[in-house]
Amino acid sequence: MTILEAIQSRRSVRKYIDRPIDKALVAILQDKIDEVNKAGNLHIQLVPDEPRAFKGKMAYGTFSGVSNYFAMVGKKEGDLSERIGYYGEQLVLLAQSLGLNTCWVGLTYNNIKEAYTVSPGEKLCCMIALGHGDDPGRNVKRKTASQVSNASDDTPAWFNDGVAAALLAPTAINQQKFHFEYIAPGPDGIHRVKASRRFSLVGYTHMDLGIAKYHFEAAAGKENFEWI
């Protein structure tokens, strides 16, 4: 499965079959974790066979069967949330390509401190549930390209493709509070894109923007533009 196919097929899944992930798949995921941790200066950890984080009052009525997850940890720096989103979504799409399911989780989990490491100066930003889904996930209503960008018949096809992929990105309560603006080349001939957040009472817009930016890049092609 390609990244674009994973983007198309991914759904947020909250109900899982309580069984371990094959060791070969765990090894593939761990290799990717090592890669994104290095690239993003993060401390993401895969926690297998640990069911307590998604049981009890915090997860009641929301998740079931979750016994594997990513603990999304990094140093407390200004852009941490956006990097967590950008690099975490790479893990989500890899998991999808391996036949696994996922769900970004901001609040409804228990903090099992002995299951992962949060070093001094670091922060646990969220978790990503992981495993074999017990339902297909929900199709949610999405905004239109014109609501989240200046895409039109006059903007390049790669930009419009990027916006379409960004609209499939998971965001907190499906808020989609991001915006992409195409900026035509100046004398230097470079196409540029400005990505920004919109106001939200829910929060998580930095993380959501990071996720959406990765989707955009995957479809638009990083070689076609520069971020502002």
N, C-alpha and C positions, 0 to 999 in steps of 0.2 A: 504494500500500500504506500503510495506517495504521500507527501505532506498535504498536498491539496486534496487528495482523496480522504485523508484523515480529517481534515477540516470539514469536509462535506458530511462525513458520517458520524462525527463526534456528537454525543449527547451527554448532558449531565445526568448521571445515574446515582440514585440514593439507596437502592436496594441491591444487595449482593448475596451470592452464594458463598457460604462460609467454608471455603476451602483454600489451601495454600496456592501460591503462585509457583509455577514450575521454576526450578532452580536455574535453568538455562535463560529464562526470561528475566529473572532477578539479576543475573549477571549482565545482561544487555542493558537493563535499566541502570545498574550501578555504574557501568562504563559511561553512560550518558550523564549521570549525576556528577561524576568526577569531571567530565568535560565542562558542564555548565557552571559548576562551582568555581572552576579555574577561570573561565571566561567572565563570569559575573561577580567574582569575589564574594561568593556566597557559601553557606554551610548547610545546604539542603541534605536531608537524610531520608533514606528509605527505611521504614519501620515495618517489618513483616510479622505476621502471626501475632498481632497485639490487638485484641478486641476491646480493651477497656475505654479507649478514647472516644468511641462512638456508642457507648452504652450509658444508661442512667438519665438523669433529668435533662442535661444539656442537649442530648441527642434524641430524646424521647419523641416518638412520632415522626421523626424526620429521616433517620438512617436506620438500616437494618443489615446485619450480616457483614459489616465492615470489620476486617481484621488486618488490613494492610493499608498503609498511607505514607505519603511524603510529608515530613515535617519541614516546613518552609522557613528556614532560619538564615539570618545574615546579620552583619554588623549594622549598628544603628547609625545610618548615614542618610543624608537628605533624599537620595533617590532610591533607597532600599526597596520601597514598595513597587516602584515601576520595574526595577530589575527582577524582583521576585515574580512579577507577572510575565515579563518577557521571557525569562529563562524557564520558569515553571511550566509555561504553556508548551515549551519544547518537549518536556517530559510527558505532558498530557497527550500530545499528538503521537509521540513515540509509543506510549502505552496503547493508544487506539490502533496503531498499525500492527501491534503485537497481539491484537484480539482481546485486549483488556479494556475495562471501563474506568471512568474517573469522575470526580466532582470536586470543584473548588469549594472549600468550606471556610467561612470567615469567623463564625462564632459558635456554631452548635457542635462543639466537641469538648472533651475533658482533657486537661493538661496533665499528661502522664510523664512527669519529669524524668523518671528513671529510664524511659524508653528511648530517649534521644538526648543530645547534648546541646545546651544553650550556654555558650561560654560568656564570661564577663564582657560587656560591651555589645552583646548580640541580642537579637529579638526574634521570638517566634511570631511570624506575621500571620500565618494561617496554616491550614493543612489541605492536602488533596487526597480524598478517598480514592482507593485503588483496588481493583480486583475483578472478579468475574461477575458481571451484572446479572441481576435476576429480573430485570425489566428493561425495555428498550430505551428508556429515557423519554423525556417530553419534547415535542416540537413546540417551541415558544414563538410568540409573535415578535417580529423584528421591525425595526425602523426602516425607512427607505434611504437610499443613497443620498437623496437631496436633504434629508434631515441630519445627516452626519458628515456632509462634505459639500464641496462645490463641483462634484462630478457632473459632467454634461457631455453632450455630443462633441464638444470642442476640446475636452481634456483627453490626454493620451489613453489608449486602451489599457496600458499597464496600470495607470492610476485607477481607472474604473474597476479593473480586476482586483486591485488591492482593496478598494473600498468594499467591494462585494464580499471578499474574504473576511475583512474586519467586522462586517455585519453578522458573521457567523461566530464571532468570538464570544465566549462566556463572560458575562459581567454580573456584578452583584445585583440580585433580584431583577436581572435582565434590564438594567437601567440604561445601558448604552450611552453613557454620558461622555462620549469622545467626539472629536471632530478632526477631519483631515482636509487640508487646503492645498490644492495644487498651485504652485507658483511658477509661471513660465520662465524660461531661461533668459538671463540678461546677456551682456556682452561675452561672458565666459562660457555660454552655451550649456550650463548645468541646470538640469531640472531639479526643483526643490519641492519638498513637502513639509508643511507645518502640521504637527500633531498636537492637539491641545485637549484639555479637560473642560467639561461643563460642570456647573455647580450641582451638588447633590447633598441632601440631608442624610442619605444613607452612608456616604463615605466610600472608601475603596476605589475612588476614581483614579488614583495613581496606578494601582495594581491593574485595574481594568484597562487603562491606557497601554500599559506594557504588554498585556495579552493581545490587545487589538493591533498594536504595532508589529508584533511578530506575525500575526495573520496577514497584515498588509504586506510586509516584506516578502513573505513566502509566495504570495500571488503576483506582486508587482515586479519582483526582482530587484535585489539591492543594488545591482549595477546600473539601474536606470535613473537613480535619483540620489539626492542627499537630503538628510533630515535637517530641518532648522530647529 
